[in-house]
Amino acid sequence: MKRKYKDKYTKMTTAPVPRLIGSLAIPTIISMLITSFYVMADTYFVGKINTQATAAVGISFSIMAIIQAFGFFFGHGSGNYISRKLGARDYQSAEKMASTGFFCAFIVGGIITLLGLIFLSPICRALGSTDTILPYAETYLGIILLGAPFMASSLVLNNQMRFQGNAVYAMIGIMVGAVLNIGLDPLLIFVFDMGIAGAAWATLISQVCSFSILIYMDSRGENIRIRLRNFTPRPAMLKEIVYGGSPSLCRQGLSSVATILLNVAAGAYGDAAIAGMSIVTRVCMFINSFLIGFGQGFQPVCGYNYGAGIYPRVRQGFWFCVKIGVVFLTVCSVIGYIYAPEIVEWFRKGDPEVTAVGTQALRWQLITLPLGTWVILCNMLLQTIRRPVRAVLLASARQGLFFIPAILILPCFLGLQGVEMSQAVADLCSFLFALPVAIPVLNSLKVPRESTN
């Protein structure tokens, strides 16, 4: 096993950076796109039931975002540490961290399930459910919560494999679960006439299957094995998870809060407004999944080379990803802006109110979408090279520092248009904020390792 680690080290620190990032990014991009696609598929099939069911899925997404927040917290926290330790050739510490991150996530997921089921109705109300949406939200979310331990720990496995440079294994586990979900959705919703409960069970079954496959894939190839004897929840290990995972927890946690506030603000304009904004969130998440997948191909390269002190390769990989991301998101934004009504109607055809809200909101968000390239990649860089304060600040910027004030203030002056344009305002402000946060760090990577602090 040690020899395999050394072979991986040689590849990660000597192979041409663009080709290396591309080889790591392709399976990750596929995983992200398929994951986003099956979330969109849920919205699409549930949209065939009624507007209230579509809104219920959007409302439940904020709790799924919290589960994902803890999964990414432990996954990125342990994964960043693992990639740096593999770069520094400290294999024993990497093995202990892998098991620690995995079991911590599973335990926290179990706690979320327990608390969520106990307080299900108050949670659905707090998330923005109206009287007509509440029964659908309780049914859907009550089933989804059962999968919290599997969802959280699957994200840990996925990210740990990716940070080790073994993204293909992670892709297989995610793909199988996603394909299964897409197949089960119409079967359970329509053939077995289970309605929105069928969509929830399809998601739960696919998550458990994905978890099982990821556990199996973890025992293959060059992956670090998850073993109970390596579970080491000591303060030093947990501190490293906090340093590496806090940006993800802040970003995802604030995203959940922002989604709740968005649903509450949209709810003042009816169920159609909530449904329309939910559709826009899914569409933009799908487009951004390419950039996130590409950036995740950069992270193991960044971690290995930063741990090895080869900073020029870190900078080269960062700028390569920025150029690709800006071009891709600009193309998507232009096409999406032109065909915005058709995109929204694909999810909820026959409801002109949903189409009207969704079209305007989507166009506003697409105007500033390419700016997210800089924000997302800077955040990934800062998180991977262990700059926790700057990484947390940047991770909190879009949803916390800018979106939450925007969604609270703009509707007071602009009404529904304020709800529709709040995401675009947050994107612009977070881009301007990210420039002074990240540029000094990029400049510091020009300095030889022994001179950096």
Salt bridges, closest charged atoms under 4 A:
ASP90 OD2 - LYS85 NZ 3.92
ASP131 OD1 - ARG125 NH1 2.80
GLU222 OE1 - LYS8 NZ 3.25
GLU240 OE1 - ARG84 NH2 3.41
GLU240 OE1 - ARG386 NE 3.29
ASP427 OD1 - ARG398 NE 2.35
